[in-house]
Amino acid sequence: MPSSLALEGDGNDWRLRIAGDWSARALAETQQRLEDLPPSIAGTVTCDWSAAESPGIGPAWALLARLDAIGGGRLRIRHVAPPRHVAFLEDLRGRTPAETAAGDARPAGALGALGRWVLSRGDEAREFAGLVGRVVAVLARAVRRPRAWRFPSLTRHVYESGVTAIPIVSLIAFLISVIVAYLGSQQLRLFGAEIFVVDLIAIAVLREMGVLLTAIIVAGRSGSAFAAEIGAMQLNEEIDALRAMGMDPVELLIVPRILALVIALPALTVIADATGLLGGGLLAHYQAHISWAQFADRLRAAIAPTTFWAGLIKAPVFAILIAVVGTYRGMRVRESPRELGRQTTIAVVQSIFFVMLADALFAVLFVRLDF
Amino acid sequence: MAAATEPVIRVRGLVNRFASQVVHDGLDMDVNAREIFGIVGGSGTGKSVLLRTILGLHAPAAGRVELYGREVGAMSRAERSEIVQRFGVTFQNGALIGSLTVAENVQLPLREYRRLDREALDEQSRLCLAMVGLPAAAADKYPSQLSGGMVKRAALARALALEPSLLFLDEPTAGLDPISAAGFDELLLYLHSQLDLTVVMITHDLDTLYRTCGRIGVILDGKMSSGALERIAKNPHPWIQAYFHGPRARATPGGADG
């Protein structure tokens, strides 16, 4: 039988007939019945449970809470044939003091949110600067103390973020320069200037694409790995354990990763440059019918002495950005595994953003310097 | 009628094996209505696997598992959804959802199975938190901000949200200090006495076993011997003797020879 609730009586003496299905399963319906009660009554209420079928705890609790609300807490409540847990619930209500909504002290609304955001950004910036400072301090110490270079760890990270990235970096550099050469030669053919596709490839690959693509791939592979590895260690209290044993996590975990990328990223860039030129050359040869001799000739003419270095010089800078952002995000993981995923995502997004920003600055700088 | 004597959980001839390792080898187990049943066994004897099998989270290699007389493996979706609402589970580490507050965690099953508005949900989560003795201030905290004991209580609150008649607890007092653990024992006894609960509990905690469990089942060599605690403690099997009368058994009732 569906639940029903009938309030009879007047003035100061009320009788509440609780009938039908008041089980936990019917919670939604009983909630509806409760809302149909008048907004305010006073005096005594006698709750008659005799017709209620298998009354549950949740509905009974909701009933008591509703009676409290409509009676302003001053209602005298008696029960007829109550289920056993009504006494338990009343006991519980007595023991848990009526909640005084402890007003949230933090300012609410959009302005408050903006303020909190700005403050948290400020904290982050300070922490980040602190980390950079400690990295520099470790490097300064390492000049006098060779052990601080942590060679075993360094070589492992060079292998993991450098050597194992060679296939994917080569493949992507190769494919991208094939695409650029293909589209470029289509356009240049309109002017009968197909030979200049060599200039296009040489300058695009050496100055920009080689290093930029490599940096983006490394940010995706190693930046995320750094954040996740260090973050997992944070969650597992391994970082605290290292500190407790008097070891510096910056020296042990962060500096080797930064140095490893500073070594690996330029090396990968050289490889990307080479496979990029190879891909462009192959396309120029087979699609635009430029002979290998012509290609080599044109390549020599197109490349200024600085072209290659203009690309490569950016690689260590990108490496530092990726490694510092990745490790910093890992160190920021606190408390919950959810943070781990969030910080790893931020590590990749932010390091790619910083790489792009630095690249733009380099572009302006090189134009000013006529490099 | 027969319902009074019919066991809530009946396991017959359960076999579980992983690769070549046999964990359960013809395990039988009965849990009666309104008792607190403790499952005991050494590490790797498959206590958690047994629990997962009963819950239908793990398909056994052989054997029958019945909940309320219905076979767990052979339930339709509708039947399963109906039976799921009759039991509550707490996992070893609480398994609270990290991205939700304690109140939201408690409301999670209510949102899924009952149509309630915000206020009603809040009222129900207040009830559940009050039942497990958590302060109202804990409602808006995230699991990572809670102490170990509070996590266990919050997990229990979530397990109680749908008013189950059967409660599964996986190591409810593991990792708690003795006072918190004793507090949890008392809470469990109190709720058990008030709510007509059937409780199945995995525990290593001898104090909890002696304080709360009417009957226990020990998993030995892939099989279970169950019975009243005092009787099981007299079993001459070396593992049982080591467990109940070893150096950590202290002077607990039944371990009287120490």
Chai-1 contact restraints between the chains, C-beta under 6 A:
chainA,res_idxA,chainB,res_idxB,connection_type,confidence,min_distance_angstrom,max_distance_angstrom,comment,restraint_id
A,A24,B,E163,contact,1.0,0.0,6.0,A-B,restraint_1
A,L27,B,R114,contact,1.0,0.0,6.0,A-B,restraint_2
A,A28,B,R114,contact,1.0,0.0,6.0,A-B,restraint_3
A,A28,B,R115,contact,1.0,0.0,6.0,A-B,restraint_4
A,A28,B,L116,contact,1.0,0.0,6.0,A-B,restraint_5
A,Q31,B,A120,contact,1.0,0.0,6.0,A-B,restraint_6
A,G56,B,E163,contact,1.0,0.0,6.0,A-B,restraint_7
A,I57,B,E163,contact,1.0,0.0,6.0,A-B,restraint_8
A,G58,B,Q124,contact,1.0,0.0,6.0,A-B,restraint_9
A,W61,B,L127,contact,1.0,0.0,6.0,A-B,restraint_10
A,A62,B,E123,contact,1.0,0.0,6.0,A-B,restraint_11
A,A65,B,E123,contact,1.0,0.0,6.0,A-B,restraint_12
A,H85,B,Q194,contact,1.0,0.0,6.0,A-B,restraint_13
A,F88,B,Q194,contact,1.0,0.0,6.0,A-B,restraint_14
A,L92,B,A130,contact,1.0,0.0,6.0,A-B,restraint_15
A,T96,B,A130,contact,1.0,0.0,6.0,A-B,restraint_16
A,E99,B,A136,contact,1.0,0.0,6.0,A-B,restraint_17
A,E335,B,S144,contact,1.0,0.0,6.0,A-B,restraint_18
A,S336,B,G98,contact,1.0,0.0,6.0,A-B,restraint_19
A,S336,B,S144,contact,1.0,0.0,6.0,A-B,restraint_20
A,R338,B,G98,contact,1.0,0.0,6.0,A-B,restraint_21
A,R338,B,S99,contact,1.0,0.0,6.0,A-B,restraint_22
